Amino acid sequence: MKFRLFLTLFIFSCSLPCFSQNTLTNAEKKDGWKLLFDGKTTTGWRGAFATEFPKQGWVVRDGEIRGELAEGKDRSGVGDLVTTKTYRNFELVFDWKLGELANSGVKYFVIDEGKPMPGVQPGYEYQMIDDANYIYNDKHLPADLKTASLYDVIPATKADTKMNQWHTSRIVVRQPIIEHWLDGQKVMETDRTSQAFKAGFEDSKFNKFPGYTTIQEGHILLQDHGHSVAFRNLKIKELP
């Protein structure tokens, strides 16, 4: 009897996380949080520089938005995903998982009007990548290209991030301050008016993008980089 009761409680406790995916608690709702993904549909998302969700590459499956992409395959009509709404000051939380040697990212302040600029996607990026194994220009990744960095501008301070497991990230924007969090730890903070930010910008590939340092508002973007990536529990709270 005791064993049966223990087994029942064990199974119930193990199943609890499944019921909490892609939902908000009453306290979160009262505090102003909104879901960006309901776990079932593509509502609130579309292709970047498009009017509808991509017909291939991205799927909703098992409560996740998955980028089921691969190098060498026809990726026409795939591309990045963006929210239909734009955001200014906010706190964004999301779970993500990458496969080995994979690369993706979550961008914000993305300007999605007209045609995309050649070479770069406008906006700031929370980098997500296989830190230890990804090779960049025949070398291991520099610090400002590793996971949770403000991509190519300000490096995150952390150990290499493990692949093939779920991580929880947080982006907090209270202009001019930006914070990046990973698994409960703040790993990057920058003031966009600081010399450190300006130096990182000048040394980045974005240094010719007009208005990059002063962008105030834009879409949230999930990046298509031709690799396997999964997202869940995407929620956002707009800040004053």
GROMACS elastic network, one bead per residue, 0.5 to 0.9 nm:
[ bonds ]
;  ai    aj funct       b0    kb
    1     4     6  0.50855   500
    1     5     6  0.61737   500
    1     6     6  0.85648   500
    2     5     6  0.51004   500
    2     6     6  0.60857   500
    2     7     6  0.85505   500
    3     6     6  0.50045   500
    3     7     6  0.60600   500
    3     8     6  0.85612   500
    4     7     6  0.50763   500
    4     8     6  0.61543   500
    4     9     6  0.86416   500
    5     8     6  0.51244   500
    5     9     6  0.62166   500
    5    10     6  0.85385   500
    6     9     6  0.51821   500
    6    10     6  0.60139   500
    6    11     6  0.86107   500
    7    10     6  0.50054   500
    7    11     6  0.61243   500
    7    12     6  0.85005   500
    8    11     6  0.52885   500
    8    12     6  0.61442   500
    8    13     6  0.85991   500
    9    12     6  0.50512   500
    9    13     6  0.60254   500
    9    14     6  0.85192   500
   10    13     6  0.51815   500
   10    14     6  0.61172   500
   10    15     6  0.85744   500
   11    14     6  0.51801   500
   11    15     6  0.62018   500
   11    16     6  0.88676   500
   12    15     6  0.51680   500
   12    16     6  0.64236   500
   13    16     6  0.53562   500
   13    17     6  0.81817   500
   14    17     6  0.70476   500
   14    18     6  0.83937   500
   15    18     6  0.55844   500
   15    19     6  0.71776   500
   16    19     6  0.54936   500
   16    20     6  0.67473   500
   17    20     6  0.51299   500
   17    21     6  0.65169   500
   18    21     6  0.57276   500
   19    22     6  0.86064   500
   19    23     6  0.82512   500
   20    23     6  0.58053   500
   20    24     6  0.79321   500
   20    25     6  0.86875   500
   20   233     6  0.89319   500
   21    24     6  0.86226   500
   21    39     6  0.76448   500
   21    63     6  0.73698   500
   21   232     6  0.73261   500
   21   233     6  0.59727   500
   22    35     6  0.72002   500
   22    36     6  0.88011   500
   22    37     6  0.67046   500
   22    38     6  0.56475   500
   22    39     6  0.55456   500
   22    63     6  0.73304   500
   22    64     6  0.87748   500
   22   232     6  0.64998   500
   22   234     6  0.70514   500
   22   235     6  0.81760   500
   23    35     6  0.72197   500
   23    37     6  0.89970   500
   23    38     6  0.72656   500
   23    39     6  0.84338   500
   23   233     6  0.72331   500
   23   235     6  0.88298   500
   24    27     6  0.79636   500
   24    28     6  0.58358   500
   24    29     6  0.62985   500
   24    33     6  0.75553   500
   24    34     6  0.76748   500
   24    35     6  0.72723   500
   24   235     6  0.83887   500
   25    28     6  0.51159   500
   25    29     6  0.63049   500
   25    30     6  0.86235   500
   26    29     6  0.51057   500
   26    30     6  0.61600   500
   26    31     6  0.85584   500
   27    30     6  0.50947   500
   27    31     6  0.61229   500
   27    32     6  0.88209   500
   27    33     6  0.89777   500
   28    32     6  0.63849   500
   28    33     6  0.54083   500
   28    34     6  0.82267   500
   29    32     6  0.52956   500
   29    33     6  0.52715   500
   29    34     6  0.69993   500
   30    33     6  0.75126   500
   31   237     6  0.81261   500
   32   236     6  0.84369   500
   32   237     6  0.57444   500
   32   238     6  0.73540   500
   33    91     6  0.88942   500
   33   235     6  0.65771   500
   33   236     6  0.55314   500
   33   238     6  0.76060   500
   34   234     6  0.87581   500
   34   235     6  0.55109   500
   34   236     6  0.53511   500
   34   237     6  0.62240   500
   34   238     6  0.86912   500
   35    38     6  0.64558   500
   35   233     6  0.76004   500
   35   234     6  0.61052   500
   35   236     6  0.64219   500
   35   237     6  0.89194   500
   36    43     6  0.83099   500
   36    44     6  0.67117   500
   36    45     6  0.83238   500
   36    83     6  0.79180   500
   36   233     6  0.80445   500
   36   234     6  0.52751   500
   36   235     6  0.51610   500
   36   236     6  0.67956   500
   37    40     6  0.77480   500
   37    41     6  0.73978   500
   37    42     6  0.71610   500
   37    43     6  0.71890   500
   37    44     6  0.73991   500
   37    45     6  0.84516   500
   37    64     6  0.86307   500
   37    65     6  0.82246   500
   37   232     6  0.73551   500
   37   233     6  0.69666   500
   37   234     6  0.57761   500
   37   235     6  0.73294   500
   38    41     6  0.63988   500
   38    42     6  0.80472   500
   38    43     6  0.77874   500
   38    63     6  0.80067   500
   38   232     6  0.89251   500
   38   233     6  0.82378   500
   38   234     6  0.85359   500
   39    42     6  0.84653   500
   39    60     6  0.73578   500
   39    61     6  0.80633   500
   39    62     6  0.76531   500
   39    64     6  0.60177   500
   39    65     6  0.76949   500
   39   232     6  0.71948   500
   39   233     6  0.78978   500
   40    43     6  0.87528   500
   40    60     6  0.64575   500
   40    61     6  0.75113   500
   40    62     6  0.80968   500
   40    63     6  0.61167   500
   40    64     6  0.79908   500
   40    65     6  0.89022   500
   41    44     6  0.88293   500
   41    60     6  0.66379   500
   42    45     6  0.56721   500
   42    46     6  0.77011   500
   42    53     6  0.71955   500
   42    59     6  0.85702   500
   42    60     6  0.72348   500
   42    65     6  0.83446   500
   43    46     6  0.82649   500
   43    84     6  0.88148   500
   44    82     6  0.84509   500
   44    83     6  0.56624   500
   44    84     6  0.53673   500
   44    85     6  0.74702   500
   45    52     6  0.78561   500
   45    53     6  0.65610   500
   45    81     6  0.64624   500
   45    82     6  0.56038   500
   45    84     6  0.55170   500
   45    85     6  0.85981   500
   46    49     6  0.85335   500
   46    50     6  0.67147   500
   46    51     6  0.62925   500
   46    54     6  0.70621   500
   46    80     6  0.86002   500
   46    81     6  0.56452   500
   46    82     6  0.56195   500
   46    83     6  0.64920   500
   46    84     6  0.65548   500
   47    51     6  0.67120   500
   47    52     6  0.58566   500
   47    54     6  0.56196   500
   47    77     6  0.86532   500
   47    78     6  0.75925   500
   47    79     6  0.66784   500
   47    80     6  0.58854   500
   47    82     6  0.60227   500
   47    83     6  0.86413   500
   48    51     6  0.80716   500
   48    52     6  0.88105   500
   48    53     6  0.87221   500
   48    79     6  0.67968   500
   48    80     6  0.53814   500
   48    81     6  0.53516   500
   48    82     6  0.54930   500
   48    83     6  0.87128   500
   48   112     6  0.67336   500
   48   116     6  0.87750   500
   48   221     6  0.79320   500
   49    80     6  0.88000   500
   49    82     6  0.86837   500
   49   112     6  0.59054   500
   49   113     6  0.69333   500
   49   114     6  0.70784   500
   49   115     6  0.67829   500
   49   116     6  0.71057   500
   50    53     6  0.77319   500
   50    54     6  0.84181   500
   50   112     6  0.89900   500
   52    55     6  0.86085   500
   53    56     6  0.88402   500
   53    58     6  0.84576   500
   53    78     6  0.88986   500
   53    81     6  0.75797   500
   54    57     6  0.71875   500
   54    58     6  0.67410   500
   54    59     6  0.88654   500
   54    77     6  0.62025   500
   54    78     6  0.54801   500
   54    79     6  0.75963   500
   54    80     6  0.87266   500
   54    81     6  0.81142   500
   55    58     6  0.75925   500
   55    59     6  0.86955   500
   55    77     6  0.70656   500
   55    78     6  0.72251   500
   56    59     6  0.74525   500
   56    68     6  0.87280   500
   56    69     6  0.89571   500
   56    75     6  0.80683   500
   56    76     6  0.87184   500
   56    77     6  0.70287   500
   56    78     6  0.59160   500
   57    66     6  0.81852   500
   57    67     6  0.58220   500
   57    68     6  0.53630   500
   57    69     6  0.54637   500
   57    70     6  0.87412   500
   57    75     6  0.72761   500
   57    77     6  0.83834   500
   57    78     6  0.55726   500
   57    79     6  0.82156   500
   57   224     6  0.86882   500
   57   226     6  0.88339   500
   58    65     6  0.69338   500
   58    66     6  0.55799   500
   58    68     6  0.60182   500
   58    69     6  0.77007   500
   58    78     6  0.73154   500
   58    79     6  0.89495   500
   58    81     6  0.86223   500
   58   224     6  0.88025   500
   59    64     6  0.80915   500
   59    65     6  0.58292   500
   59    66     6  0.53299   500
   59    67     6  0.66898   500
   59    68     6  0.72849   500
   60    63     6  0.67460   500
   60    64     6  0.55625   500
   60    66     6  0.61881   500
   61    64     6  0.53312   500
   61    65     6  0.65996   500
   61    66     6  0.70890   500
   62    65     6  0.85553   500
   63   231     6  0.87911   500
   63   232     6  0.67472   500
   63   233     6  0.87674   500
   64   230     6  0.61774   500
   64   231     6  0.54908   500
   64   233     6  0.82898   500
   65   229     6  0.83648   500
   65   230     6  0.56515   500
   65   231     6  0.51578   500
   65   232     6  0.64659   500
   66    69     6  0.87921   500
   66   228     6  0.73550   500
   66   229     6  0.57546   500
   66   231     6  0.64179   500
   66   232     6  0.89331   500
   67   223     6  0.87802   500
   67   224     6  0.70719   500
   67   225     6  0.88589   500
   67   226     6  0.80243   500
   67   227     6  0.70319   500
   67   228     6  0.54744   500
   67   229     6  0.51187   500
   67   230     6  0.62418   500
   67   231     6  0.86774   500
   68   226     6  0.81621   500
   68   227     6  0.70251   500
   68   228     6  0.52258   500
   68   229     6  0.69943   500
   68   230     6  0.84126   500
   69    73     6  0.78773   500
   69    75     6  0.78164   500
   69    78     6  0.88367   500
   69   224     6  0.79883   500
   69   225     6  0.80195   500
   69   227     6  0.51415   500
   69   228     6  0.56875   500
   69   229     6  0.83441   500
   70    73     6  0.59607   500
   70    74     6  0.87260   500
   70    75     6  0.83442   500
   70   225     6  0.87993   500
   70   226     6  0.50513   500
   70   227     6  0.54689   500
   70   228     6  0.71903   500
   71    74     6  0.84950   500
   71    75     6  0.84911   500
   71   225     6  0.88215   500
   71   226     6  0.54917   500
   71   227     6  0.71390   500
   72    75     6  0.82824   500
   72   226     6  0.86830   500
   73   226     6  0.88061   500
   74    77     6  0.86964   500
   74    78     6  0.88408   500
   75    78     6  0.54023   500
   75    79     6  0.74794   500
   75   226     6  0.79206   500
   76    79     6  0.76276   500
   78    81     6  0.87440   500
   78   224     6  0.75773   500
   79   223     6  0.75332   500
   79   224     6  0.53542   500
   79   225     6  0.81690   500
   79   226     6  0.88951   500
   80   221     6  0.67190   500
   80   222     6  0.58158   500
   80   225     6  0.82998   500
   81   220     6  0.82987   500
   81   221     6  0.54485   500
   81   222     6  0.50840   500
   81   223     6  0.66263   500
   81   224     6  0.76277   500
   82    85     6  0.84001   500
   82   107     6  0.89440   500
   82   110     6  0.83580   500
   82   112     6  0.84698   500
   82   219     6  0.60783   500
   82   220     6  0.55426   500
   82   222     6  0.64081   500
   82   223     6  0.87600   500
   83    86     6  0.70466   500
   83   219     6  0.56603   500
   83   220     6  0.54605   500
   83   221     6  0.65730   500
   83   222     6  0.87997   500
   84   219     6  0.72119   500
   84   220     6  0.86111   500
   85   218     6  0.81062   500
   85   219     6  0.62104   500
   85   220     6  0.81041   500
   86   108     6  0.88731   500
   86   109     6  0.78823   500
   86   110     6  0.83923   500
   86   217     6  0.64900   500
   86   220     6  0.70640   500
   87    90     6  0.68372   500
   87   108     6  0.80639   500
   87   109     6  0.73478   500
   87   216     6  0.86274   500
   87   217     6  0.54572   500
   87   218     6  0.55026   500
   87   219     6  0.61813   500
   87   220     6  0.75137   500
   87   238     6  0.73483   500
   88   109     6  0.75123   500
   88   173     6  0.76991   500
   88   174     6  0.85218   500
   88   175     6  0.83517   500
   88   216     6  0.59708   500
   88   218     6  0.67457   500
   88   219     6  0.89159   500
   88   238     6  0.76637   500
   88   239     6  0.80983   500
   88   240     6  0.89925   500
   89   172     6  0.77678   500
   89   173     6  0.50835   500
   89   174     6  0.53072   500
   89   175     6  0.65928   500
   89   216     6  0.83844   500
   89   217     6  0.79070   500
   89   237     6  0.87268   500
   89   238     6  0.59687   500
   89   239     6  0.50772   500
   89   240     6  0.66043   500
   90   171     6  0.78858   500
   90   172     6  0.59295   500
   90   173     6  0.53099   500
   90   174     6  0.69265   500
   90   236     6  0.67753   500
   90   237     6  0.55208   500
   90   240     6  0.81240   500
   91   170     6  0.70184   500
   91   171     6  0.57073   500
   91   173     6  0.63731   500
   91   174     6  0.85556   500
   91   235     6  0.84039   500
   91   236     6  0.56154   500
   91   237     6  0.51622   500
   91   238     6  0.64266   500
   91   239     6  0.71169   500
   92   169     6  0.81719   500
   92   170     6  0.55126   500
   92   171     6  0.51071   500
   92   172     6  0.64332   500
   92   173     6  0.86708   500
   92   234     6  0.73559   500
   92   235     6  0.59192   500
   92   237     6  0.65516   500
   92   238     6  0.85564   500
   93   168     6  0.72105   500
   93   169     6  0.57480   500
   93   171     6  0.66119   500
   93   172     6  0.87715   500
   93   233     6  0.74075   500
   93   234     6  0.57768   500
   93   235     6  0.54490   500
   93   236     6  0.63360   500
   93   237     6  0.88268   500
   94   167     6  0.83893   500
   94   168     6  0.57701   500
   94   169     6  0.54906   500
   94   170     6  0.65863   500
   94   171     6  0.89409   500
   94   231     6  0.69690   500
   94   232     6  0.62988   500
   94   233     6  0.53123   500
   94   235     6  0.65242   500
   94   236     6  0.87643   500
   95   166     6  0.64737   500
   95   167     6  0.54896   500
   95   169     6  0.62427   500
   95   170     6  0.89361   500
   95   230     6  0.82353   500
   95   231     6  0.56207   500
   95   232     6  0.52372   500
   95   233     6  0.58091   500
   95   234     6  0.68957   500
   96   128     6  0.87751   500
   96   165     6  0.82244   500
   96   166     6  0.55754   500
   96   167     6  0.54523   500
   96   168     6  0.64782   500
   96   169     6  0.77429   500
   96   229     6  0.72240   500
   96   230     6  0.55253   500
   96   232     6  0.65275   500
   96   233     6  0.87486   500
   97   163     6  0.69644   500
   97   164     6  0.60858   500
   97   165     6  0.56010   500
   97   167     6  0.63790   500
   97   228     6  0.85833   500
   97   229     6  0.57990   500
   97   230     6  0.52761   500
   97   231     6  0.67637   500
   98   101     6  0.83230   500
   98   102     6  0.59579   500
   98   103     6  0.73875   500
   98   104     6  0.79992   500
   98   128     6  0.79356   500
   98   129     6  0.74121   500
   98   130     6  0.76596   500
   98   162     6  0.88760   500
   98   163     6  0.56253   500
   98   164     6  0.56343   500
   98   165     6  0.72800   500
   98   166     6  0.80421   500
   98   227     6  0.81740   500
   98   228     6  0.61974   500
   98   230     6  0.67110   500
   99   102     6  0.54128   500
   99   103     6  0.85061   500
   99   130     6  0.78755   500
   99   163     6  0.56968   500
   99   164     6  0.50708   500
   99   165     6  0.83387   500
   99   227     6  0.78165   500
   99   228     6  0.59805   500
   99   229     6  0.68273   500
  100   103     6  0.88328   500
  100   129     6  0.87362   500
  100   130     6  0.62128   500
  100   133     6  0.78066   500
  100   134     6  0.85222   500
  100   162     6  0.87826   500
  100   163     6  0.57885   500
  100   164     6  0.67755   500
  100   228     6  0.88318   500
  101   129     6  0.73669   500
  101   130     6  0.52789   500
  101   131     6  0.84400   500
  101   132     6  0.87833   500
  101   133     6  0.61371   500
  101   134     6  0.53774   500
  101   135     6  0.84935   500
  101   163     6  0.84102   500
  101   227     6  0.83297   500
  102   128     6  0.83837   500
  102   129     6  0.58300   500
  102   130     6  0.58038   500
  102   134     6  0.75654   500
  102   163     6  0.84617   500
  102   225     6  0.82064   500
  102   226     6  0.83411   500
  102   227     6  0.53508   500
  102   228     6  0.65045   500
  102   229     6  0.76185   500
  103   127     6  0.81775   500
  103   128     6  0.59613   500
  103   130     6  0.66081   500
  103   134     6  0.82273   500
  103   223     6  0.88199   500
  103   224     6  0.87273   500
  103   225     6  0.61548   500
  103   226     6  0.80040   500
  103   227     6  0.62678   500
  103   228     6  0.81163   500
  103   229     6  0.80382   500
  104   127     6  0.67531   500
  104   128     6  0.51636   500
  104   129     6  0.61615   500
  104   222     6  0.76935   500
  104   223     6  0.54296   500
  104   224     6  0.65350   500
  104   225     6  0.56194   500
  104   226     6  0.84211   500
  104   227     6  0.73320   500
  104   228     6  0.85308   500
  104   229     6  0.70932   500
  105   125     6  0.62379   500
  105   126     6  0.55805   500
  105   129     6  0.77261   500
  105   147     6  0.85855   500
  105   148     6  0.88630   500
  105   151     6  0.88914   500
  105   221     6  0.81476   500
  105   222     6  0.62383   500
  105   223     6  0.52851   500
  105   224     6  0.82362   500
  105   225     6  0.84728   500
  106   124     6  0.83910   500
  106   125     6  0.56466   500
  106   126     6  0.51476   500
  106   127     6  0.67385   500
  106   128     6  0.76939   500
  106   220     6  0.71088   500
  106   221     6  0.55597   500
  106   223     6  0.61808   500
  107   110     6  0.67295   500
  107   122     6  0.86847   500
  107   123     6  0.60523   500
  107   124     6  0.52944   500
  107   126     6  0.59866   500
  107   127     6  0.82994   500
  107   219     6  0.79973   500
  107   220     6  0.56409   500
  107   222     6  0.65642   500
  107   223     6  0.74380   500
  108   111     6  0.88159   500
  108   122     6  0.87381   500
  108   123     6  0.54581   500
  108   124     6  0.53527   500
  108   125     6  0.64998   500
  108   126     6  0.82685   500
  108   217     6  0.80921   500
  108   218     6  0.62231   500
  108   219     6  0.57592   500
  108   221     6  0.61996   500
  109   122     6  0.75496   500
  109   124     6  0.62269   500
  109   125     6  0.89819   500
  109   215     6  0.64633   500
  109   216     6  0.67417   500
  109   219     6  0.56300   500
  109   220     6  0.68530   500
  109   221     6  0.87833   500
  110   121     6  0.75565   500
  110   122     6  0.53085   500
  110   124     6  0.72695   500
  110   215     6  0.87584   500
  110   217     6  0.76057   500
  110   220     6  0.65159   500
  110   221     6  0.70272   500
  111   116     6  0.87593   500
  111   121     6  0.84367   500
  111   122     6  0.59819   500
  111   123     6  0.67933   500
  111   215     6  0.89061   500
  111   217     6  0.80981   500
  111   218     6  0.54815   500
  111   219     6  0.66523   500
  112   115     6  0.78658   500
  112   116     6  0.73592   500
  112   122     6  0.81774   500
  112   218     6  0.78038   500
  112   219     6  0.73531   500
  113   116     6  0.76898   500
  115   118     6  0.89395   500
  116   119     6  0.87644   500
  116   120     6  0.80657   500
  116   121     6  0.68487   500
  116   122     6  0.81156   500
  117   120     6  0.62441   500
  117   121     6  0.66964   500
  117   122     6  0.75932   500
  118   121     6  0.79486   500
  120   123     6  0.89858   500
  120   205     6  0.81753   500
  120   206     6  0.76016   500
  120   209     6  0.87076   500
  121   124     6  0.89459   500
  122   206     6  0.84303   500
  122   209     6  0.78763   500
  122   212     6  0.78529   500
  123   212     6  0.74840   500
  123   215     6  0.79399   500
  123   218     6  0.76735   500
  123   219     6  0.85133   500
  123   220     6  0.88786   500
  123   221     6  0.88049   500
  124   150     6  0.67758   500
  124   151     6  0.71440   500
  124   212     6  0.85854   500
  125   128     6  0.89511   500
  125   148     6  0.86912   500
  125   149     6  0.78765   500
  125   150     6  0.56377   500
  125   151     6  0.53083   500
  125   152     6  0.86531   500
  125   221     6  0.87812   500
  126   147     6  0.73854   500
  126   148     6  0.53500   500
  126   149     6  0.59497   500
  126   150     6  0.53867   500
  126   151     6  0.62386   500
  126   169     6  0.89851   500
  126   171     6  0.78268   500
  126   180     6  0.73396   500
  127   144     6  0.88596   500
  127   145     6  0.68582   500
  127   146     6  0.64243   500
  127   148     6  0.50757   500
  127   149     6  0.55811   500
  127   150     6  0.65567   500
  127   151     6  0.55349   500
  127   152     6  0.89769   500
  128   131     6  0.83882   500
  128   145     6  0.87599   500
  128   146     6  0.70422   500
  128   148     6  0.63277   500
  128   149     6  0.83365   500
  128   161     6  0.89106   500
  129   132     6  0.88440   500
  129   134     6  0.73391   500
  129   145     6  0.82526   500
  129   146     6  0.63713   500
  129   147     6  0.54249   500
  129   148     6  0.87771   500
  129   161     6  0.80828   500
  129   163     6  0.83548   500
  130   133     6  0.57640   500
  130   134     6  0.54944   500
  130   146     6  0.78569   500
  130   147     6  0.75572   500
  130   160     6  0.79981   500
  130   161     6  0.69147   500
  130   162     6  0.71754   500
  130   163     6  0.63208   500
  131   134     6  0.59844   500
  131   135     6  0.88743   500
  131   140     6  0.82577   500
  131   141     6  0.67857   500
  131   145     6  0.83969   500
  131   146     6  0.55212   500
  131   147     6  0.64858   500
  131   159     6  0.88803   500
  131   160     6  0.53762   500
  131   161     6  0.61438   500
  131   162     6  0.78996   500
  131   163     6  0.87832   500
  132   135     6  0.86489   500
  132   140     6  0.75359   500
  132   141     6  0.78729   500
  132   146     6  0.89247   500
  132   160     6  0.60479   500
  132   161     6  0.76836   500
  132   162     6  0.82656   500
  133   140     6  0.72951   500
  133   141     6  0.84334   500
  134   139     6  0.85828   500
  134   140     6  0.65408   500
  134   141     6  0.67139   500
  135   138     6  0.57599   500
  135   139     6  0.53532   500
  135   141     6  0.62386   500
  136   139     6  0.52528   500
  136   140     6  0.59348   500
  136   141     6  0.57267   500
  136   142     6  0.83621   500
  137   140     6  0.80907   500
  137   141     6  0.86225   500
  139   142     6  0.84360   500
  141   144     6  0.80753   500
  141   145     6  0.61093   500
  141   146     6  0.65344   500
  142   145     6  0.56575   500
  142   146     6  0.69236   500
  142   152     6  0.89805   500
  142   155     6  0.86551   500
  143   146     6  0.54651   500
  143   147     6  0.87432   500
  143   149     6  0.77585   500
  143   152     6  0.86629   500
  143   154     6  0.84898   500
  143   155     6  0.53634   500
  143   156     6  0.71673   500
  143   157     6  0.83779   500
  144   147     6  0.84020   500
  144   148     6  0.88709   500
  144   149     6  0.56122   500
  144   150     6  0.69850   500
  144   151     6  0.58916   500
  144   152     6  0.50508   500
  144   153     6  0.62477   500
  144   154     6  0.56386   500
  144   156     6  0.68339   500
  145   148     6  0.85798   500
  145   149     6  0.63981   500
  145   150     6  0.79869   500
  145   151     6  0.54809   500
  145   152     6  0.56190   500
  145   153     6  0.84578   500
  145   154     6  0.87666   500
  145   155     6  0.70614   500
  145   156     6  0.88511   500
  146   149     6  0.58323   500
  146   150     6  0.88942   500
  146   151     6  0.76424   500
  146   152     6  0.89417   500
  146   155     6  0.72115   500
  146   156     6  0.72805   500
  146   160     6  0.78528   500
  146   161     6  0.86369   500
  147   150     6  0.87281   500
  147   151     6  0.84316   500
  147   155     6  0.87081   500
  147   156     6  0.72948   500
  147   158     6  0.87739   500
  147   160     6  0.76762   500
  147   161     6  0.68226   500
  147   182     6  0.88527   500
  148   151     6  0.79146   500
  148   155     6  0.77823   500
  148   156     6  0.57081   500
  148   157     6  0.86109   500
  148   158     6  0.86712   500
  148   169     6  0.79988   500
  148   180     6  0.62571   500
  148   181     6  0.71037   500
  148   182     6  0.67632   500
  148   187     6  0.71217   500
  148   188     6  0.73601   500
  149   152     6  0.76235   500
  149   153     6  0.77741   500
  149   154     6  0.59934   500
  149   157     6  0.81222   500
  149   180     6  0.73981   500
  149   187     6  0.79711   500
  149   188     6  0.66392   500
  150   153     6  0.56223   500
  150   154     6  0.50565   500
  150   155     6  0.62644   500
  150   156     6  0.72980   500
  150   180     6  0.77434   500
  150   188     6  0.76149   500
  150   189     6  0.89829   500
  150   190     6  0.89744   500
  151   154     6  0.67183   500
  151   155     6  0.73589   500
  151   204     6  0.88270   500
  152   155     6  0.75362   500
  152   200     6  0.73481   500
  152   201     6  0.78303   500
  152   203     6  0.81160   500
  152   204     6  0.55074   500
  152   205     6  0.72945   500
  152   206     6  0.83732   500
  153   197     6  0.69706   500
  153   198     6  0.86377   500
  153   199     6  0.81279   500
  153   201     6  0.54122   500
  153   202     6  0.84467   500
  153   203     6  0.74368   500
  153   204     6  0.59671   500
  153   205     6  0.88821   500
  153   206     6  0.87469   500
  154   188     6  0.74967   500
  154   189     6  0.83810   500
  154   190     6  0.75359   500
  154   196     6  0.80218   500
  154   197     6  0.69013   500
  154   200     6  0.60665   500
  154   201     6  0.83957   500
  155   187     6  0.86357   500
  155   188     6  0.69203   500
  156   180     6  0.79058   500
  156   186     6  0.88345   500
  156   187     6  0.51290   500
  156   189     6  0.82755   500
  157   186     6  0.86637   500
  157   187     6  0.51089   500
  157   188     6  0.64937   500
  158   161     6  0.81572   500
  158   182     6  0.89427   500
  158   187     6  0.63125   500
  161   167     6  0.89206   500
  162   165     6  0.69740   500
  162   167     6  0.89343   500
  163   166     6  0.80940   500
  166   230     6  0.89369   500
  167   182     6  0.72402   500
  167   183     6  0.60403   500
  168   181     6  0.82453   500
  168   182     6  0.59774   500
  168   184     6  0.74885   500
  169   180     6  0.74521   500
  169   181     6  0.54737   500
  169   183     6  0.61039   500
  169   184     6  0.77098   500
  170   179     6  0.79468   500
  170   180     6  0.58747   500
  170   182     6  0.65318   500
  170   183     6  0.83716   500
  170   184     6  0.82901   500
  170   186     6  0.86134   500
  171   178     6  0.73674   500
  171   179     6  0.57564   500
  171   181     6  0.63747   500
  172   177     6  0.80964   500
  172   178     6  0.57541   500
  172   179     6  0.50262   500
  172   180     6  0.66087   500
  172   181     6  0.82703   500
  173   176     6  0.74965   500
  173   177     6  0.60197   500
  173   179     6  0.65603   500
  173   239     6  0.81837   500
  174   177     6  0.51968   500
  174   178     6  0.64093   500
  174   179     6  0.86244   500
  174   239     6  0.73174   500
  174   240     6  0.81827   500
  175   178     6  0.69423   500
  175   191     6  0.80539   500
  175   192     6  0.78921   500
  175   216     6  0.80313   500
  176   190     6  0.82128   500
  176   191     6  0.54776   500
  176   192     6  0.52692   500
  176   193     6  0.67390   500
  177   189     6  0.71274   500
  177   190     6  0.57774   500
  177   192     6  0.64350   500
  177   193     6  0.86342   500
  178   188     6  0.80225   500
  178   189     6  0.56061   500
  178   190     6  0.54325   500
  178   191     6  0.64728   500
  178   192     6  0.77027   500
  179   186     6  0.70166   500
  179   187     6  0.77647   500
  179   188     6  0.55921   500
  179   190     6  0.66788   500
  180   185     6  0.86390   500
  180   186     6  0.60020   500
  180   187     6  0.59349   500
  180   189     6  0.63994   500
  181   184     6  0.63390   500
  181   185     6  0.53558   500
  181   187     6  0.54653   500
  181   188     6  0.69160   500
  181   189     6  0.89092   500
  182   185     6  0.53457   500
  182   186     6  0.64494   500
  182   187     6  0.66720   500
  183   186     6  0.85247   500
  186   189     6  0.75642   500
  190   193     6  0.86835   500
  190   194     6  0.76133   500
  190   196     6  0.78697   500
  190   197     6  0.66099   500
  191   194     6  0.53293   500
  191   195     6  0.86586   500
  191   196     6  0.81553   500
  191   197     6  0.66373   500
  192   195     6  0.83056   500
  192   196     6  0.84162   500
  192   197     6  0.55665   500
  192   198     6  0.72146   500
  192   213     6  0.67984   500
  192   214     6  0.79945   500
  193   196     6  0.85830   500
  193   197     6  0.69580   500
  193   198     6  0.72869   500
  193   213     6  0.84046   500
  194   197     6  0.54105   500
  194   198     6  0.63962   500
  194   199     6  0.86710   500
  195   198     6  0.50156   500
  195   199     6  0.59434   500
  195   200     6  0.84608   500
  196   199     6  0.51537   500
  196   200     6  0.61461   500
  196   201     6  0.85905   500
  197   200     6  0.50808   500
  197   201     6  0.61180   500
  197   202     6  0.86253   500
  197   213     6  0.85608   500
  198   201     6  0.50525   500
  198   202     6  0.61514   500
  198   203     6  0.86426   500
  198   213     6  0.76965   500
  199   202     6  0.51252   500
  199   203     6  0.62493   500
  199   204     6  0.86522   500
  200   203     6  0.51965   500
  200   204     6  0.61729   500
  201   204     6  0.50732   500
  201   205     6  0.78873   500
  201   206     6  0.66006   500
  201   207     6  0.57739   500
  201   212     6  0.84165   500
  201   213     6  0.75806   500
  202   205     6  0.80981   500
  202   206     6  0.76762   500
  202   207     6  0.51026   500
  202   208     6  0.85734   500
  203   206     6  0.82859   500
  203   207     6  0.69872   500
  204   207     6  0.57740   500
  205   208     6  0.74200   500
  205   209     6  0.84997   500
  206   209     6  0.52946   500
  206   210     6  0.86794   500
  206   212     6  0.72020   500
  207   210     6  0.79913   500
  207   212     6  0.77106   500
  208   211     6  0.89599   500
  208   212     6  0.83790   500
  209   212     6  0.57114   500
  209   213     6  0.89606   500
  210   213     6  0.83009   500
  211   214     6  0.53014   500
  211   215     6  0.60166   500
  212   215     6  0.56111   500
  213   216     6  0.89484   500
  215   218     6  0.79541   500
  222   231     6  0.89073   500
  224   227     6  0.73598   500
  224   229     6  0.88346   500
  225   228     6  0.85268   500
  231   234     6  0.73529   500
